[in-house]
Amino acid sequence: MGSAGILTDRQRRFAWLGFFLAAFQAPLAAIVIDDASWLFAVVVAVVVATVILADDGQRRRPVPADAEAE
């Protein structure tokens, strides 16, 4: 059986990669760039983290009794 979440396993790996890249890029950009454009990387990281958390919650949801019988 495949993944039980809203993301496939491959999409989940790419989401984690995107989260880490955005999370590491934001502080580096804040040091190098004088304006507040680094804030966009923070917003992207938060959005991706929200999707990962939603997927994790969907995967941890218990399987209904009807589905176990099949």
Buried (B, 14 or more C-beta within 10 A) or exposed (E): EEBEBBBEEEBBEEBEEBBEBBBEBBEEBBEEEEEEEBEEBBEBBEEBBEBBEEBEEEEEEEEEEEEEEE
